[in-house]
Amino acid sequence: MTKLEFVAENGNIRIDKYIADNEPSLTRTAAAKLIEQGKVFVNENSVGKNYKLKGGDRITLEIPDPVPYEAKPENIPLEIIYEDNDLLVVNKPKGMVVHPAAGNYDGTLVNALLYHCGDSLSGINGVMRPGIVHRIDKDTSGLLIVAKNDFAHFSLAEQIKEHSFTREYEAIVYGNLKDDEGTVNAPIGRSQYDRKKMCVTEKNSKHAVTHYRVIARYKGYTHIKCILETGRTHQIRVHMAYIGHPVSGDLVYGVKNEKVDFTGQCLHARKIGFVHPRSGEYLEFTSQLPEYFRNYLEKLDKITK
């Protein structure tokens, strides 16, 4: 068990928010859970998550030691686009989490990969992320590459680092883009106001570049292609929101109460290309737009007409 202690400098702030703001390892939800479990004390007394601190309050947290977890194989169907002894390319469906994490310990892509590949996955990222070289969001569909051994993993990771890895997405964004093509060159870092969100910021950020090109225009929406020069967390979603054209249906960075009834964000990793670690051959794969994306386009087409 880890014990942490704080002294509130200012008052009139909820205890769960104070904890999340002052302890980077805890979200507000995690803080609230600790409070509910009776592991948070103010002036040595248990409090509820609605408790508002007063200046000078002494806060004590008791954080239980993490329970060891190892991802388990699950017989979940996979759409495998390509596979050999070193790697495989998978077409991930929308709604599937890539690797186990708090709140999503099963039903993930990693669980499915462990069943399909057995012990043949790279171990560089540990037992929770075996084989995972790069990720795409839960609600983003499309192609990603998985390494079966450390040799392949090192090579592919280096290509991503050197920006020689081809990653093209298609998206429907809100509003009509002024230009038919453009580039967003803006650093991305974690939001200081909401730790679950990323944002364009100069503080503790990383270089991020997204190129986009218009495929089709509709009434109030634009169908675009996005080419990643870098691969930051939520990059396309953050960059498009930054220029005033968030991904349609994005519940985190998008427009609230969109006029068109979409179900979730419309973002698909359509193309991936890389140099094969062993053969040195450049390989490139493209997936068809999934049904949910085609349905979006049909709705927009009807609106435009």
C-alpha positions in Angstrom: 0.0 0.0 0.0 1.2 3.5 -0.9 0.3 6.4 1.5 0.2 10.0 0.2 -0.4 13.2 2.2 -1.4 16.7 1.0 -2.3 20.0 2.7 -4.9 22.0 0.9 -3.7 25.6 0.3 -7.1 26.8 -0.9 -10.7 25.8 0.0 -14.0 25.4 -1.8 -12.8 22.5 -4.1 -14.3 19.0 -4.2 -12.0 16.4 -2.7 -12.1 14.1 -5.7 -11.1 16.9 -8.1 -8.3 18.1 -5.7 -6.8 14.6 -5.6 -6.9 14.2 -9.4 -5.3 17.6 -9.9 -2.5 16.9 -7.4 -1.7 13.2 -8.1 -0.9 12.5 -11.7 -1.4 8.7 -11.3 -5.1 9.1 -10.4 -8.1 10.3 -12.5 -11.1 11.9 -10.9 -13.0 8.6 -11.2 -10.2 6.7 -9.6 -10.1 9.2 -6.7 -13.8 8.9 -6.2 -13.5 5.1 -6.1 -10.8 5.4 -3.3 -13.1 7.7 -1.4 -16.0 5.3 -1.7 -13.7 2.5 -0.4 -12.9 4.6 2.7 -9.2 5.1 1.7 -9.3 8.9 1.8 -9.2 10.9 5.0 -9.4 14.6 5.7 -8.0 15.6 9.1 -8.0 11.8 9.9 -11.7 11.5 9.2 -13.4 9.7 6.3 -15.3 11.9 3.8 -17.6 11.6 0.9 -16.6 12.5 -2.7 -18.7 15.6 -2.5 -16.8 17.0 0.4 -15.4 20.5 -0.3 -12.0 21.2 1.2 -11.1 24.1 3.4 -7.8 25.8 3.4 -5.3 23.9 5.7 -7.2 20.6 5.5 -4.8 17.6 5.7 -5.6 14.9 3.1 -4.4 11.4 3.4 -4.7 8.7 0.6 -4.2 5.0 1.0 -3.6 3.5 -2.5 -3.7 -0.3 -2.6 -0.9 -2.1 -4.3 -1.9 -3.0 -7.9 -3.1 -6.6 -8.5 -0.9 -8.3 -11.1 -2.8 -9.0 -14.3 -1.8 -10.8 -17.4 -3.9 -10.7 -20.6 -5.7 -14.0 -21.3 -6.4 -15.6 -24.7 -10.0 -15.3 -26.0 -11.5 -16.8 -29.1 -12.5 -13.6 -30.7 -12.7 -13.5 -34.6 -10.1 -11.4 -36.3 -10.0 -10.0 -39.8 -6.4 -10.6 -40.8 -5.3 -8.9 -43.9 -1.8 -10.3 -44.0 0.3 -12.7 -41.9 3.7 -14.3 -42.0 6.3 -15.5 -39.4 7.2 -11.9 -38.3 4.0 -9.9 -38.3 0.4 -9.6 -39.2 -1.9 -6.8 -40.3 -5.3 -6.7 -38.7 -8.4 -4.8 -39.6 -9.8 -3.7 -36.2 -13.5 -3.1 -35.9 -14.9 0.0 -34.4 -15.6 -0.5 -30.7 -12.8 -2.9 -30.0 -10.1 -1.8 -27.5 -6.6 -2.5 -28.6 -5.1 -3.7 -25.3 -6.3 -4.4 -21.7 -6.5 -1.5 -19.3 -8.6 -0.4 -16.4 -12.2 -1.0 -17.2 -11.4 -3.1 -20.3 -9.6 -6.3 -19.2 -11.2 -8.6 -21.8 -12.6 -8.6 -25.3 -9.6 -6.6 -26.6 -7.5 -7.1 -29.7 -4.7 -8.4 -27.5 -7.0 -11.1 -26.0 -7.9 -12.1 -29.6 -4.2 -12.1 -30.7 -3.1 -14.3 -27.8 -5.6 -16.9 -28.9 -4.6 -16.7 -32.6 -0.9 -16.4 -32.2 -0.2 -18.2 -28.9 3.3 -17.3 -27.7 4.3 -15.9 -31.0 4.1 -12.2 -30.1 6.8 -9.7 -29.3 7.3 -9.1 -25.6 8.8 -5.6 -25.8 5.7 -3.9 -24.4 5.1 -6.4 -21.7 2.3 -8.8 -20.8 -0.5 -6.2 -21.3 0.5 -5.2 -24.8 2.2 -8.1 -26.5 2.9 -7.5 -30.2 1.4 -4.0 -30.1 3.6 -1.7 -32.1 1.1 1.2 -32.5 -2.5 1.7 -31.5 -5.7 3.2 -32.8 -8.6 4.4 -30.6 -11.4 2.1 -29.5 -13.9 4.0 -31.7 -11.6 4.2 -34.7 -11.7 1.3 -37.1 -9.1 0.1 -39.5 -5.6 -1.3 -40.0 -2.8 -1.8 -37.6 0.3 -3.9 -37.6 1.3 -6.5 -34.9 4.8 -7.8 -34.3 5.3 -11.5 -33.7 8.8 -11.2 -32.4 11.2 -8.6 -30.9 13.2 -8.4 -34.2 10.2 -7.2 -36.1 9.0 -5.0 -33.3 12.3 -3.1 -33.1 12.3 -2.5 -36.9 8.7 -1.4 -37.2 9.1 0.9 -34.1 12.1 2.5 -35.7 10.2 3.2 -38.9 7.5 4.9 -36.9 10.1 7.0 -35.1 11.7 8.0 -38.4 8.3 8.9 -39.9 8.8 6.4 -42.8 5.7 4.4 -41.8 2.7 5.1 -44.1 -0.6 5.7 -42.3 -3.6 7.1 -44.1 -7.1 7.7 -42.6 -10.4 8.7 -43.9 -12.7 10.8 -41.8 -15.9 12.8 -42.0 -15.4 16.2 -40.3 -17.9 18.8 -39.2 -18.2 21.9 -41.4 -16.8 22.8 -44.8 -13.0 23.1 -45.0 -12.0 26.3 -46.8 -9.1 24.7 -48.8 -9.0 21.4 -50.7 -5.8 20.4 -48.9 -3.7 21.5 -46.0 -1.4 20.7 -43.1 -1.9 21.1 -39.4 1.5 21.5 -37.7 0.8 21.9 -34.0 2.3 20.2 -30.9 0.1 17.9 -28.9 0.2 17.3 -25.1 -2.1 16.2 -22.4 -4.7 18.7 -21.3 -4.1 20.3 -17.9 -7.8 20.6 -17.3 -8.8 17.0 -18.2 -6.2 14.3 -18.0 -8.2 12.0 -20.4 -8.0 14.6 -23.2 -5.1 15.7 -25.4 -4.8 19.2 -26.8 -2.7 21.5 -28.9 -0.3 23.1 -26.4 3.4 24.2 -26.1 3.6 22.8 -22.5 5.0 19.2 -22.2 4.0 18.5 -25.8 5.4 16.6 -28.8 5.8 17.7 -32.4 2.7 16.6 -34.4 1.9 17.0 -38.1 -1.3 16.0 -40.0 -1.8 16.5 -43.7 -5.4 16.4 -45.1 -7.1 16.4 -48.4 -10.7 16.8 -49.3 -12.4 13.8 -50.9 -16.0 15.1 -51.1 -18.1 18.0 -49.7 -21.6 17.7 -48.3 -24.0 20.1 -46.6 -22.3 21.0 -43.4 -19.7 18.2 -43.5 -16.5 17.2 -45.4 -15.2 13.8 -46.3 -11.4 13.9 -46.0 -8.2 11.9 -46.2 -5.6 12.4 -43.5 -2.0 11.4 -43.8 0.0 11.2 -40.5 3.5 12.5 -40.5 3.7 11.8 -36.8 1.6 9.5 -34.6 0.5 11.2 -31.4 -2.4 10.1 -29.1 -5.7 11.3 -30.7 -3.7 13.2 -33.3 -6.3 13.5 -36.1 -9.2 14.2 -33.7 -7.2 16.9 -31.8 -5.8 18.6 -34.9 -9.1 18.7 -36.8 -10.9 20.1 -33.7 -8.1 22.6 -33.4 -8.8 24.1 -36.8 -12.6 24.1 -36.2 -13.5 20.9 -38.0 -13.8 18.1 -35.5 -14.4 14.5 -36.5 -18.1 13.9 -36.8 -19.6 12.0 -33.9 -16.5 12.5 -31.7 -17.9 12.6 -28.2 -14.7 14.0 -26.7 -13.5 16.6 -29.1 -16.5 17.0 -31.3 -19.6 19.2 -31.7 -22.3 18.6 -29.2 -25.8 18.0 -30.6 -24.9 17.5 -34.2 -27.7 18.0 -36.6 -27.1 14.6 -38.3 -27.9 11.5 -36.2 -24.5 9.7 -36.2 -23.5 6.9 -33.9 -20.0 7.6 -32.7 -17.0 9.1 -34.5 -16.3 8.5 -38.2 -12.6 7.8 -38.5 -11.1 4.9 -40.3 -7.4 3.8 -40.7 -7.7 2.9 -44.3 -4.0 2.4 -45.5 -0.8 1.2 -43.9 2.6 0.8 -45.4 6.0 -0.2 -44.1 9.3 -2.0 -45.0 9.2 -5.6 -44.1 11.7 -6.1 -41.2 13.2 -9.3 -42.7 12.8 -9.1 -46.5 13.3 -5.3 -46.9 10.3 -5.2 -49.2 7.9 -2.3 -49.0 4.4 -3.6 -48.2 1.2 -1.6 -48.4 -2.4 -2.6 -47.5 -5.7 -0.9 -47.9 -9.1 -1.8 -46.3 -12.5 -1.0 -47.6 -14.6 1.6 -45.8 -16.6 -0.2 -43.1 -20.4 -0.3 -43.2 -20.9 2.4 -40.5 -18.7 4.8 -42.6 -20.7 4.0 -45.8 -23.9 4.6 -43.9 -22.6 8.0 -42.8 -21.9 9.0 -46.4 -25.4 7.8 -47.6 -27.0 10.0 -44.9 -25.0 13.0 -46.0 -25.7 12.3 -49.6 -29.5 12.4 -48.9 -29.1 15.6 -47.0 -27.2 17.2 -49.8 -29.7 16.2 -52.4 
